[in-house]
Amino acid sequence: MEVILIKGAGDIASGIAYRLKKCGYRIIMTETAVPTTVRRTVAFSGAVYEGSCSVEGIRAELCKNIEEIENCIERDVIPVIVDEKAEIIGEVSPDVVVDAILAKKNLGTDRSLAPFVIGVGPGFTAGVDCDCVIETKRGHYLGRVIEKGSAIPNTGVPGEIGGYSIERIIRAEAEGVFVPRKSIGDEVREGDVVAESGGKKIRARMPGLIRGMLQEGVIVTPGMKCGDIDARCEYEYCFEISDKALAVAGGVLEAVVSRRSGRFERND
């Protein structure tokens, strides 16, 4: 089965890894030394902090070199390596590269990285720096495979969940060390203190359950996304891959499978 390298190991990237892994593909993931994943309970980036983690029954382990990566793959475990520039690509020669960093811009991905390259979200142009793009904006086009052009530009406005949009995002109030005061799965009311940044209190702007919370000790900047509140108040949602992540993953899977039919033939 093909080897697919995924750049990024946040919640969307992990949803992609989960779905591809379930379909039998061999997965390798790269991450930064200090991941800033908010939905930590459903992200393989947790392996960077803990050494290993599991998402819905699939295990990932932190690796330091190609030998450890190969060992993980042999044991049916997803290897995660701290490699911000994805330099390991030169050693593993993946069949497919998926850029799922979700930086809203291209941080260095191009079609020379692998026989097939997929860009996830805004910042990529199909046929220019990747072979196709997967739409990540909530709504009618979520998860669609774009063969020409780009995804919808980032609006800066979070998608609506349970009737809330901007209010559901927990953001840093000041620069400094992030300290959670609530845990993922906790119920909160509007006005409750949910965390601190730089010693300044961060309060909930709506009622619901804490669905995501940044790792304690991360240095944050004012306005940085640090958490997420879910008005639906379904406890299990805090520990399951989201509908959005699975929809995006479905688009990636469609692209990976359909390319064998010549759907994405390169002319260069």
Backbone as CSV, one residue per row, in Angstrom:
resi,resn,N_x,N_y,N_z,CA_x,CA_y,CA_z,C_x,C_y,C_z
1,MET,0.842,-1.195,0.000,0.000,0.000,0.000,0.876,1.244,0.000
2,GLU,0.379,2.311,-0.586,1.145,3.544,-0.719,1.473,4.188,0.623
3,VAL,2.588,4.930,0.629,2.982,5.711,1.798,2.499,7.143,1.584
4,ILE,1.784,7.665,2.563,1.277,9.032,2.489,1.861,9.835,3.639
5,LEU,2.569,10.910,3.319,3.118,11.786,4.344,2.194,12.987,4.507
6,ILE,1.796,13.238,5.739,0.924,14.361,6.047,1.709,15.413,6.821
7,LYS,1.775,16.604,6.270,2.419,17.721,6.957,1.412,18.330,7.917
8,GLY,1.754,18.286,9.211,0.837,18.731,10.243,0.204,17.546,10.935
9,ALA,-0.089,17.701,12.230,-0.725,16.618,12.983,-1.797,17.170,13.917
10,GLY,-2.402,18.302,13.512,-3.505,18.874,14.271,-4.776,18.072,14.074
11,ASP,-5.926,18.619,14.494,-7.159,17.831,14.464,-7.649,17.528,13.053
12,ILE,-7.500,18.470,12.110,-7.927,18.192,10.738,-6.973,17.192,10.091
13,ALA,-5.670,17.409,10.257,-4.671,16.477,9.724,-4.865,15.089,10.309
14,SER,-5.232,15.033,11.585,-5.426,13.741,12.246,-6.677,13.041,11.752
15,GLY,-7.723,13.813,11.423,-8.905,13.220,10.814,-8.567,12.596,9.469
16,ILE,-7.709,13.276,8.717,-7.245,12.744,7.430,-6.449,11.457,7.648
17,ALA,-5.517,11.509,8.600,-4.692,10.333,8.895,-5.558,9.154,9.339
18,TYR,-6.536,9.434,10.181,-7.440,8.394,10.681,-8.156,7.687,9.529
19,ARG,-8.753,8.476,8.634,-9.536,7.886,7.547,-8.642,7.126,6.570
20,LEU,-7.484,7.674,6.242,-6.562,6.989,5.332,-6.008,5.713,5.967
21,LYS,-5.704,5.797,7.260,-5.192,4.629,7.976,-6.239,3.514,8.005
22,LYS,-7.489,3.880,8.218,-8.573,2.910,8.225,-8.704,2.204,6.876
23,CYS,-8.275,2.883,5.813,-8.362,2.320,4.466,-7.095,1.576,4.063
24,GLY,-6.158,1.445,5.003,-4.987,0.620,4.757,-3.736,1.335,4.307
25,TYR,-3.781,2.653,4.197,-2.587,3.380,3.761,-1.577,3.493,4.901
26,ARG,-0.304,3.546,4.537,0.762,3.739,5.524,0.993,5.233,5.685
27,ILE,0.893,5.715,6.911,0.891,7.145,7.187,2.148,7.571,7.948
28,ILE,2.690,8.727,7.563,3.770,9.391,8.303,3.317,10.829,8.504
29,MET,3.513,11.367,9.723,3.095,12.742,9.996,4.265,13.573,10.517
30,THR,4.324,14.834,10.110,5.353,15.749,10.602,4.687,16.848,11.431
31,GLU,5.427,17.378,12.409,4.887,18.437,13.266,5.995,19.410,13.668
32,THR,5.578,20.506,14.307,6.517,21.459,14.874,6.938,20.992,16.264
33,ALA,7.974,21.615,16.799,8.458,21.238,18.129,7.482,21.639,19.231
34,VAL,6.663,22.675,18.960,5.677,23.134,19.942,4.322,23.256,19.249
35,PRO,3.599,22.145,19.124,2.291,22.190,18.473,1.317,23.095,19.234
36,THR,0.464,23.786,18.496,-0.535,24.658,19.123,-1.946,24.155,18.795
37,THR,-2.107,22.861,18.845,-3.400,22.245,18.582,-4.358,22.504,19.735
38,VAL,-5.542,22.994,19.423,-6.561,23.255,20.432,-7.337,21.984,20.749
39,ARG,-7.757,21.251,19.712,-8.527,20.011,19.924,-7.547,18.842,20.140
40,ARG,-6.868,18.878,21.283,-5.778,17.948,21.568,-6.237,16.504,21.730
41,THR,-7.494,16.293,22.140,-7.968,14.927,22.375,-8.168,14.144,21.088
42,VAL,-8.176,14.845,19.950,-8.385,14.166,18.670,-7.268,14.516,17.686
43,ALA,-6.066,14.726,18.217,-4.940,15.106,17.371,-3.695,14.294,17.704
44,PHE,-3.051,13.791,16.663,-1.829,13.015,16.856,-0.637,13.896,17.226
45,SER,-0.806,15.209,17.189,0.254,16.122,17.635,0.545,15.912,19.118
46,GLY,-0.386,15.293,19.829,-0.158,15.010,21.243,1.045,14.127,21.485
47,ALA,1.448,13.361,20.482,2.625,12.499,20.621,3.897,13.314,20.836
48,VAL,3.911,14.540,20.342,5.092,15.394,20.512,5.307,15.708,21.986
49,TYR,4.206,15.930,22.721,4.300,16.253,24.142,4.387,15.009,25.022
50,GLU,3.658,13.960,24.654,3.529,12.791,25.523,4.360,11.582,25.102
51,GLY,4.900,11.624,23.884,5.649,10.477,23.378,4.782,9.519,22.577
52,SER,3.503,9.450,22.939,2.542,8.635,22.197,1.146,9.124,22.524
53,CYS,0.201,8.783,21.673,-1.193,9.137,21.938,-2.084,8.280,21.045
54,SER,-3.383,8.289,21.315,-4.334,7.534,20.508,-5.519,8.414,20.165
55,VAL,-6.032,8.256,18.965,-7.240,8.955,18.530,-8.205,7.909,18.004
56,GLU,-9.313,7.734,18.700,-10.343,6.763,18.322,-9.753,5.391,17.970
57,GLY,-8.851,4.924,18.831,-8.316,3.574,18.693,-7.079,3.444,17.834
58,ILE,-6.662,4.522,17.185,-5.443,4.480,16.369,-4.310,5.161,17.136
59,ARG,-3.176,4.478,17.234,-2.062,4.941,18.045,-0.992,5.627,17.185
60,ALA,-0.390,6.649,17.771,0.738,7.341,17.138,1.873,7.448,18.142
61,GLU,3.104,7.420,17.635,4.272,7.545,18.504,5.254,8.553,17.922
62,LEU,5.928,9.272,18.799,6.942,10.233,18.389,8.201,9.501,17.956
63,CYS,8.742,9.872,16.796,9.953,9.248,16.257,11.043,10.289,16.070
64,LYS,12.290,9.825,16.086,13.423,10.728,15.924,14.158,10.538,14.605
65,ASN,13.965,9.390,13.950,14.717,9.121,12.725,13.968,8.128,11.844
66,ILE,14.550,7.817,10.688,13.905,6.942,9.714,13.746,5.526,10.247
67,GLU,14.687,5.069,11.064,14.597,3.721,11.611,13.380,3.596,12.527
68,GLU,13.146,4.598,13.365,11.997,4.568,14.261,10.694,4.699,13.484
69,ILE,10.715,5.466,12.408,9.537,5.594,11.550,9.175,4.242,10.948
70,GLU,10.171,3.557,10.396,9.933,2.247,9.783,9.435,1.239,10.805
71,ASN,9.963,1.319,12.034,9.526,0.421,13.099,8.066,0.639,13.439
72,CYS,7.649,1.897,13.492,6.246,2.221,13.771,5.331,1.659,12.693
73,ILE,5.716,1.877,11.447,4.893,1.402,10.334,4.742,-0.121,10.383
74,GLU,5.823,-0.825,10.728,5.778,-2.283,10.840,4.827,-2.730,11.944
75,ARG,4.707,-1.922,12.997,3.835,-2.257,14.128,2.431,-1.677,13.965
76,ASP,2.144,-1.126,12.805,0.821,-0.558,12.504,0.512,0.650,13.378
77,VAL,1.534,1.430,13.681,1.419,2.662,14.464,1.783,3.841,13.569
78,ILE,1.115,4.960,13.744,1.444,6.149,12.949,2.662,6.836,13.536
79,PRO,3.735,7.014,12.763,4.902,7.741,13.250,4.711,9.247,13.106
80,VAL,5.055,9.984,14.153,5.026,11.449,14.134,6.434,11.933,14.403
81,ILE,6.950,12.789,13.545,8.316,13.283,13.713,8.326,14.810,13.730
82,VAL,9.107,15.379,14.642,9.264,16.831,14.679,10.161,17.237,13.514
83,ASP,9.556,17.865,12.529,10.257,18.169,11.281,9.464,19.263,10.567
84,GLU,9.631,20.491,11.012,8.800,21.601,10.542,8.878,21.806,9.032
85,LYS,10.026,21.527,8.437,10.190,21.704,6.995,9.973,20.409,6.213
86,ALA,9.568,19.350,6.919,9.303,18.047,6.294,10.498,17.555,5.472
87,GLU,11.681,17.704,6.006,12.892,17.277,5.312,12.985,15.757,5.209
88,ILE,12.208,15.046,6.049,12.216,13.586,6.024,11.683,13.051,4.697
89,ILE,10.994,13.886,3.942,10.458,13.469,2.641,11.553,12.896,1.760
90,GLY,12.743,13.488,1.811,13.857,13.013,1.002,14.289,11.605,1.344
91,GLU,14.039,11.179,2.583,14.433,9.836,3.021,13.340,8.801,2.801
92,VAL,12.080,9.204,2.966,10.997,8.219,2.887,10.371,8.120,1.498
93,SER,10.590,9.132,0.644,10.049,9.143,-0.730,8.586,8.718,-0.776
94,PRO,7.685,9.480,-0.164,6.273,9.101,-0.123,5.618,9.133,-1.502
95,ASP,4.576,8.352,-1.659,3.807,8.365,-2.905,2.920,9.597,-2.981
96,VAL,2.472,10.034,-1.820,1.573,11.189,-1.734,2.009,12.080,-0.576
97,VAL,1.968,13.391,-0.788,2.178,14.350,0.291,0.903,15.170,0.447
98,VAL,0.418,15.274,1.674,-0.765,16.078,1.979,-0.343,17.207,2.907
99,ASP,-0.468,18.446,2.462,-0.159,19.582,3.324,-1.425,19.952,4.078
100,ALA,-1.492,19.549,5.345,-2.652,19.824,6.186,-2.253,20.666,7.394
101,ILE,-1.279,21.541,7.204,-0.833,22.433,8.273,-1.917,23.456,8.596
102,LEU,-2.707,23.830,7.587,-3.775,24.815,7.727,-3.259,26.159,8.219
103,ALA,-2.188,26.598,7.591,-1.607,27.898,7.924,-2.290,29.027,7.171
104,LYS,-3.246,28.715,6.323,-3.951,29.672,5.468,-3.067,30.229,4.369
105,LYS,-1.855,29.686,4.265,-0.930,30.054,3.207,0.032,28.897,2.993
106,ASN,0.684,28.885,1.849,1.632,27.825,1.533,2.980,28.123,2.183
107,LEU,3.443,27.206,3.023,4.707,27.399,3.741,5.875,26.651,3.097
108,GLY,5.695,26.215,1.850,6.811,25.563,1.175,6.478,24.281,0.453
109,THR,5.215,24.031,0.193,4.814,22.817,-0.522,4.767,23.078,-2.024
110,ASP,5.298,22.134,-2.801,5.173,22.215,-4.259,5.102,20.803,-4.826
111,ARG,4.834,20.694,-6.094,4.577,19.389,-6.704,5.824,18.535,-6.872
112,SER,6.993,19.071,-6.555,8.215,18.276,-6.649,8.391,17.343,-5.448
113,LEU,7.565,17.505,-4.411,7.731,16.723,-3.181,7.358,15.255,-3.337
114,ALA,6.432,14.957,-4.264,5.949,13.582,-4.421,5.233,13.443,-5.759
115,PRO,4.973,12.205,-6.184,4.223,12.009,-7.417,2.827,12.630,-7.380
116,PHE,2.276,12.792,-6.162,0.942,13.388,-6.025,0.934,14.239,-4.763
117,VAL,0.528,15.503,-4.903,0.563,16.450,-3.789,-0.814,17.093,-3.617
118,ILE,-1.307,17.090,-2.386,-2.619,17.637,-2.065,-2.461,18.803,-1.096
119,GLY,-3.104,19.926,-1.396,-3.133,21.071,-0.496,-4.476,21.126,0.208
120,VAL,-4.466,21.334,1.513,-5.710,21.368,2.286,-5.995,22.799,2.743
121,GLY,-7.096,23.353,2.252,-7.508,24.687,2.658,-6.918,25.807,1.828
122,PRO,-7.105,27.063,2.252,-6.611,28.226,1.511,-5.089,28.253,1.413
123,GLY,-4.584,28.912,0.372,-3.138,29.091,0.216,-2.527,28.258,-0.881
124,PHE,-3.309,27.361,-1.474,-2.803,26.483,-2.532,-3.615,26.688,-3.811
125,THR,-2.965,26.412,-4.941,-3.642,26.490,-6.235,-3.418,25.192,-6.984
126,ALA,-4.500,24.485,-7.276,-4.413,23.214,-7.993,-3.793,23.417,-9.364
127,GLY,-2.812,22.580,-9.681,-2.117,22.677,-10.952,-0.916,23.591,-10.927
128,VAL,-0.728,24.295,-9.814,0.419,25.210,-9.682,1.390,24.691,-8.626
129,ASP,0.967,24.676,-7.357,1.840,24.179,-6.289,1.374,22.843,-5.721
130,CYS,0.263,22.324,-6.232,-0.233,21.009,-5.824,-1.107,20.468,-6.943
131,ASP,-1.470,19.204,-6.832,-2.292,18.587,-7.868,-3.783,18.836,-7.662
132,CYS,-4.189,19.001,-6.404,-5.578,19.347,-6.114,-5.641,19.978,-4.731
133,VAL,-6.753,20.628,-4.462,-6.972,21.310,-3.188,-8.267,20.784,-2.577
134,ILE,-8.299,20.661,-1.254,-9.506,20.216,-0.555,-10.111,21.402,0.202
135,GLU,-11.396,21.655,-0.025,-12.073,22.767,0.640,-12.262,22.481,2.130
136,THR,-11.955,23.479,2.980,-12.062,23.306,4.425,-13.094,24.223,5.071
137,LYS,-13.685,25.116,4.307,-14.663,26.035,4.884,-15.994,25.321,5.091
138,ARG,-16.545,25.438,6.297,-17.844,24.836,6.579,-18.896,25.360,5.607
139,GLY,-19.800,24.490,5.208,-20.834,24.893,4.280,-20.968,23.918,3.124
140,HIS,-21.581,24.374,2.069,-21.930,23.523,0.925,-20.722,22.843,0.287
141,TYR,-19.569,23.521,0.246,-18.406,22.992,-0.483,-17.406,22.236,0.403
142,LEU,-17.683,22.122,1.685,-16.755,21.461,2.597,-16.387,20.055,2.118
143,GLY,-15.088,19.788,2.017,-14.600,18.461,1.646,-14.515,18.218,0.150
144,ARG,-14.923,19.177,-0.666,-14.879,18.978,-2.120,-13.452,19.004,-2.642
145,VAL,-13.210,18.223,-3.684,-11.892,18.172,-4.333,-11.865,19.201,-5.457
146,ILE,-10.943,20.134,-5.360,-10.809,21.208,-6.350,-9.681,20.853,-7.305
147,GLU,-10.005,20.698,-8.572,-9.014,20.305,-9.571,-8.389,21.498,-10.286
148,LYS,-9.068,22.636,-10.244,-8.536,23.872,-10.820,-8.875,25.017,-9.881
149,GLY,-7.872,25.834,-9.584,-8.118,26.964,-8.703,-7.795,26.677,-7.249
150,SER,-8.408,27.467,-6.368,-8.058,27.430,-4.952,-9.291,27.273,-4.073
151,ALA,-9.048,27.020,-2.802,-10.133,26.961,-1.829,-10.647,28.366,-1.550
152,ILE,-11.790,28.458,-0.901,-12.345,29.758,-0.520,-11.363,30.457,0.420
153,PRO,-11.034,31.730,0.169,-10.078,32.446,1.025,-10.532,32.489,2.484
154,ASN,-9.579,32.555,3.380,-9.885,32.621,4.804,-10.603,33.929,5.122
155,THR,-11.759,33.826,5.774,-12.541,35.017,6.119,-12.196,35.549,7.503
156,GLY,-11.538,34.708,8.321,-11.239,35.111,9.687,-12.411,34.927,10.628
157,VAL,-13.541,34.477,10.100,-14.745,34.264,10.910,-14.966,32.763,11.078
158,PRO,-14.938,32.247,12.306,-15.130,30.805,12.526,-16.493,30.329,12.040
159,GLY,-16.568,29.105,11.582,-17.840,28.531,11.170,-18.785,28.389,12.347
160,GLU,-20.077,28.402,12.061,-21.084,28.334,13.114,-21.308,26.893,13.573
161,ILE,-21.302,26.713,14.885,-21.621,25.414,15.498,-22.600,25.662,16.625
162,GLY,-23.737,25.017,16.570,-24.725,25.181,17.625,-25.246,26.595,17.771
163,GLY,-25.221,27.368,16.672,-25.735,28.728,16.705,-24.728,29.783,17.109
164,TYR,-23.477,29.384,17.354,-22.437,30.332,17.753,-21.263,30.279,16.770
165,SER,-20.617,31.414,16.559,-19.469,31.483,15.655,-18.262,32.083,16.369
166,ILE,-18.146,33.394,16.347,-17.004,34.075,16.979,-16.942,33.782,18.474
167,GLU,-18.116,33.697,19.104,-18.171,33.532,20.563,-17.578,32.215,21.049
168,ARG,-17.577,31.210,20.209,-17.146,29.882,20.672,-15.629,29.755,20.780
169,ILE,-14.888,30.703,20.196,-13.433,30.631,20.222,-12.877,31.310,21.471
170,ILE,-12.025,30.606,22.182,-11.316,31.151,23.343,-9.991,31.722,22.837
171,ARG,-9.760,33.012,23.099,-8.555,33.664,22.587,-7.736,34.276,23.725
172,ALA,-6.415,34.300,23.523,-5.507,34.851,24.528,-5.777,36.342,24.731
173,GLU,-5.720,36.778,25.975,-5.928,38.189,26.307,-4.620,38.968,26.343
174,ALA,-3.516,38.260,26.598,-2.219,38.935,26.710,-1.107,37.981,26.322
175,GLU,0.024,38.521,25.980,1.180,37.690,25.636,1.765,37.049,26.885
176,GLY,2.189,35.810,26.740,2.803,35.126,27.871,2.457,33.659,27.920
177,VAL,2.649,33.054,29.071,2.416,31.621,29.260,0.921,31.345,29.366
178,PHE,0.465,30.322,28.655,-0.941,29.928,28.696,-1.164,28.924,29.820
179,VAL,-2.182,29.188,30.651,-2.517,28.307,31.769,-4.021,28.009,31.732
180,PRO,-4.415,26.770,31.417,-5.849,26.423,31.422,-6.403,26.429,32.846
181,ARG,-7.631,26.896,32.989,-8.331,26.825,34.276,-9.528,25.884,34.193
182,LYS,-9.818,25.425,33.000,-10.839,24.420,32.761,-10.235,23.333,31.888
183,SER,-10.831,22.141,31.931,-10.345,21.008,31.149,-11.312,20.693,30.019
184,ILE,-10.811,20.000,29.007,-11.660,19.576,27.900,-12.764,18.664,28.450
185,GLY,-14.003,18.986,28.075,-15.157,18.250,28.576,-15.890,18.947,29.700
186,ASP,-15.268,19.983,30.309,-15.916,20.720,31.396,-17.037,21.605,30.865
187,GLU,-18.094,21.732,31.665,-19.188,22.635,31.323,-18.881,24.027,31.870
188,VAL,-19.155,25.059,31.074,-18.907,26.432,31.506,-20.122,27.297,31.196
189,ARG,-20.196,28.416,31.912,-21.219,29.416,31.653,-20.552,30.675,31.097
190,GLU,-21.326,31.510,30.444,-20.787,32.767,29.935,-20.226,33.574,31.101
191,GLY,-18.983,34.041,30.936,-18.329,34.820,31.983,-17.396,34.027,32.872
192,ASP,-17.471,32.700,32.818,-16.568,31.874,33.625,-15.121,32.050,33.167
193,VAL,-14.195,32.020,34.121,-12.772,32.043,33.782,-12.383,30.654,33.292
194,VAL,-11.891,30.579,32.059,-11.547,29.280,31.479,-10.038,29.077,31.359
195,ALA,-9.280,30.191,31.393,-7.822,30.090,31.255,-7.193,31.443,31.592
196,GLU,-5.858,31.458,31.561,-5.118,32.705,31.728,-4.010,32.761,30.688
197,SER,-3.689,33.959,30.248,-2.539,34.146,29.348,-1.764,35.360,29.834
198,GLY,-0.473,35.157,30.080,0.334,36.249,30.602,-0.189,36.777,31.918
199,GLY,-0.852,35.905,32.691,-1.392,36.304,33.987,-2.745,36.979,33.919
200,LYS,-3.295,37.172,32.721,-4.588,37.825,32.549,-5.680,36.794,32.322
201,LYS,-6.812,36.955,32.991,-7.900,35.993,32.913,-8.573,36.005,31.539
202,ILE,-8.962,34.805,31.082,-9.719,34.660,29.841,-11.080,34.085,30.213
203,ARG,-12.148,34.760,29.812,-13.494,34.344,30.188,-14.272,33.789,28.999
204,ALA,-15.145,32.859,29.278,-16.017,32.286,28.243,-17.004,33.348,27.774
205,ARG,-17.256,33.368,26.479,-18.212,34.323,25.921,-19.548,33.670,25.582
206,MET,-19.699,32.426,26.000,-20.934,31.683,25.752,-20.968,30.466,26.663
207,PRO,-22.128,29.871,26.860,-22.204,28.631,27.654,-21.959,27.407,26.781
208,GLY,-21.543,26.321,27.389,-21.328,25.081,26.639,-20.283,24.206,27.296
209,LEU,-19.724,23.277,26.522,-18.656,22.398,26.994,-17.342,22.806,26.350
210,ILE,-16.262,22.727,27.112,-14.937,22.971,26.547,-14.604,21.813,25.606
211,ARG,-14.532,22.112,24.302,-14.240,21.068,23.312,-12.749,21.009,22.992
212,GLY,-12.064,22.120,23.191,-10.626,22.167,22.923,-9.944,23.166,23.836
213,MET,-8.699,22.869,24.188,-7.924,23.766,25.045,-6.445,23.563,24.765
214,LEU,-5.750,24.651,24.551,-4.324,24.609,24.238,-3.523,23.962,25.367
215,GLN,-2.400,23.361,25.005,-1.499,22.731,25.973,-0.990,23.765,26.984
216,GLU,-0.966,23.398,28.234,-0.452,24.296,29.270,1.033,24.595,29.038
217,GLY,1.414,25.846,29.246,2.814,26.243,29.141,3.224,26.823,27.810
218,VAL,2.343,26.743,26.813,2.651,27.306,25.502,2.660,28.832,25.596
219,ILE,3.611,29.466,24.931,3.663,30.923,24.893,2.696,31.414,23.826
220,VAL,1.780,32.281,24.223,0.755,32.776,23.309,0.892,34.273,23.091
221,THR,0.201,34.752,22.071,0.171,36.185,21.758,-1.273,36.660,21.828
222,PRO,-1.506,37.953,22.016,-2.880,38.463,22.122,-3.735,38.084,20.911
223,GLY,-4.905,37.563,21.171,-5.817,37.177,20.107,-5.616,35.778,19.572
224,MET,-4.568,35.103,20.007,-4.278,33.751,19.520,-5.359,32.784,19.988
225,LYS,-5.790,31.888,19.099,-6.794,30.885,19.449,-6.218,29.910,20.466
226,CYS,-6.914,29.766,21.595,-6.425,28.924,22.679,-7.418,27.843,23.094
227,GLY,-8.647,27.944,22.608,-9.643,26.967,23.014,-10.905,27.092,22.198
228,ASP,-11.877,26.220,22.521,-13.105,26.134,21.740,-14.226,25.646,22.655
229,ILE,-15.377,26.300,22.570,-16.540,25.920,23.370,-17.641,25.421,22.440
230,ASP,-18.280,24.327,22.809,-19.325,23.721,21.980,-20.675,23.861,22.679
231,ALA,-21.600,24.599,22.041,-22.920,24.843,22.623,-23.814,23.617,22.601
232,ARG,-23.460,22.609,21.832,-24.314,21.430,21.722,-24.296,20.586,22.990
233,CYS,-23.243,20.764,23.795,-23.141,20.099,25.106,-23.244,18.576,25.032
234,GLU,-22.672,18.016,23.983,-22.575,16.559,23.860,-21.161,16.158,24.273
235,TYR,-21.035,15.532,25.439,-19.714,15.250,26.013,-18.825,14.455,25.076
236,GLU,-19.391,13.452,24.395,-18.580,12.588,23.530,-17.981,13.357,22.353
237,TYR,-18.621,14.475,21.941,-18.088,15.259,20.832,-16.699,15.815,21.155
238,CYS,-16.424,15.999,22.444,-15.132,16.552,22.860,-13.977,15.578,22.626
239,PHE,-14.316,14.310,22.411,-13.293,13.275,22.300,-13.404,12.468,21.007
240,GLU,-14.189,12.984,20.062,-14.347,12.325,18.773,-13.950,13.267,17.635
241,ILE,-13.442,12.681,16.562,-13.075,13.458,15.378,-14.309,14.188,14.864
242,SER,-14.156,15.452,14.498,-15.298,16.269,14.100,-15.837,15.911,12.723
243,ASP,-17.073,16.339,12.482,-17.678,16.174,11.165,-16.866,16.886,10.095
244,LYS,-16.321,18.052,10.450,-15.513,18.811,9.495,-14.252,18.040,9.111
245,ALA,-13.547,17.509,10.114,-12.315,16.776,9.847,-12.580,15.549,8.984
246,LEU,-13.675,14.850,9.256,-13.996,13.659,8.475,-14.413,14.013,7.053
247,ALA,-15.091,15.163,6.878,-15.477,15.599,5.537,-14.241,15.950,4.711
248,VAL,-13.311,16.671,5.315,-12.062,17.011,4.630,-11.288,15.739,4.312
249,ALA,-11.253,14.820,5.275,-10.564,13.539,5.074,-11.182,12.761,3.921
250,GLY,-12.496,12.852,3.790,-13.166,12.178,2.683,-12.730,12.733,1.341
251,GLY,-12.513,14.043,1.289,-12.020,14.654,0.061,-10.619,14.192,-0.284
252,VAL,-9.772,14.100,0.738,-8.403,13.611,0.523,-8.433,12.172,0.030
253,LEU,-9.239,11.345,0.674,-9.346,9.939,0.275,-9.837,9.812,-1.170
254,GLU,-10.839,10.613,-1.535,-11.344,10.604,-2.908,-10.226,10.919,-3.898
255,ALA,-9.444,11.949,-3.594,-8.362,12.347,-4.487,-7.305,11.256,-4.609
256,VAL,-6.920,10.668,-3.479,-5.884,9.632,-3.473,-6.318,8.423,-4.302
257,VAL,-7.564,8.015,-4.129,-8.059,6.832,-4.844,-8.269,7.122,-6.327
258,SER,-8.864,8.269,-6.640,-9.246,8.553,-8.034,-8.071,8.939,-8.926
259,ARG,-6.947,9.305,-8.345,-5.813,9.678,-9.195,-5.318,8.504,-10.033
260,ARG,-5.594,7.290,-9.582,-5.158,6.107,-10.324,-5.883,5.987,-11.670
261,SER,-7.015,6.656,-11.791,-7.764,6.618,-13.045,-7.252,7.653,-14.044
262,GLY,-6.231,8.401,-13.649,-5.682,9.434,-14.529,-6.361,10.775,-14.368
263,ARG,-7.155,10.902,-13.336,-7.906,12.140,-13.100,-7.000,13.346,-12.902
264,PHE,-5.799,13.133,-12.354,-4.908,14.248,-12.063,-3.586,14.134,-12.807
265,GLU,-3.635,13.790,-14.059,-2.419,13.629,-14.846,-1.664,14.959,-14.972
266,ARG,-0.369,14.881,-14.756,0.467,16.071,-14.875,0.940,16.225,-16.321
267,ASN,0.965,17.443,-16.777,1.421,17.720,-18.133,2.827,18.300,-18.186
268,ASP,3.408,18.520,-16.990,4.757,19.107,-16.971,5.825,18.023,-16.920
